[in-house]
Amino acid sequence: MNIKYFPDTDTLLINLSDNKITETKDLNENILVELDEAGRLVSMTIEHAKKQTDVSEFSYRLAAI
């Protein structure tokens, strides 16, 4: 998993896997998701991220599996 924030464009990119992208869907005018051949989420792009999310409060916690 890889998460990048681009402050110059206020874009948040979340890559969840390295699977090959076979489909792209616009959830709305600011959120784009990319799926693999099985329909699993590969990545998500959020435009205008400061308005859509609280980027400054980002945290990550690994849950026990």
C-alpha positions, 0 to 999 in steps of 0.5 A, spaced: 500 500 500 502 506 498 499 513 499 501 520 496 499 527 497 500 532 492 499 539 495 501 543 488 494 539 485 491 538 492 490 530 490 490 524 494 493 518 491 491 511 494 495 505 491 492 498 494 495 493 490 500 492 484 494 488 480 493 490 473 488 495 472 482 493 467 477 498 469 476 505 471 470 508 474 468 515 476 465 515 483 463 523 482 467 529 479 472 528 484 473 521 486 476 516 481 477 508 482 481 503 478 479 496 479 483 489 477 480 484 472 476 481 478 473 487 480 478 489 486 480 496 488 487 497 486 487 505 487 483 511 488 484 518 486 481 524 490 481 531 487 480 537 491 483 532 497 482 538 503 475 539 501 473 531 501 477 529 506 481 531 512 488 530 509 492 533 515 489 528 520 491 522 516 493 516 520 495 508 519 494 503 524 495 495 522 489 491 525 491 484 527 489 479 522 
